[in-house]
Amino acid sequence: MVVNTVADILPVEENDKRITSVGRVIRKTFIDELPQFFNVLWGDMSVVGPRPHMLKEHLKFESLVPNYNFRDNVKPGITGLSQIAGLEGPANTIMKMNSRVTTDNIYIRNWSLKLDLMIILRTISKLSGAR
């Protein structure tokens, strides 16, 4: 992205003018997610779990979306049920965030190793199709 003063205020949107041409390639190929594996190694994240939201989004939606904070009961993940269900990207409306949170909470309530493996395999399949 280009240097800007609103990075912490405005989340990245689809076709965001702040994303450089190199940044588009990095985001499209998901290379920008590779450093998250350090967070997994340090124990701060999991490979599978609800994707973390920016603090501003968290503060905005925790009072607007039912059971929003239930997601805080597990470590955030690099990929999750919401991502393979097509709910990735900006969740800039209550309806979009509600769908994402509902899906994340379904994952948390039904967690199993089998579910994690299915999510990982579908994520890999989705990444393979993105190229």
C-alpha positions, 0 to 999 in steps of 0.5 A: 500500500502507499504510505497514508495517514488513514491506515488505522482508520479505514480498512482496506476495501475491494479496489482500494486506491491505496493498494499498489500494483505490487500489493495487488499481486501480493494480496491476490496470491495471499503471500501477505499471509505467510508472516502470520505463521510466525504468530502460530509458532509463537502461540498467538494464533492458530492455523484455523479459527476466526480471522481477527478484526481490526480494533476499530471494527471490533469496537464498532461491531461488538455492541451491534452484532449478537454474540460478537465477543464469543469469537474471543473464546478461541485464538484467531486463525489464519483461515477459517470457516468464514473464509472458505464460505466466501465471507472474506474481505471487508465486512463493512455492514452489520449484515456482512459482519453478522454473517461472518460472526454467525459462521465463526461461532458455528465453527467454535461450537462444532470444533473438531480435528476433522473440521479443521482438516476440511477447512485447511484442505478447502483453503488450499483448494481455494488458493490453488484456484486463485492463481 
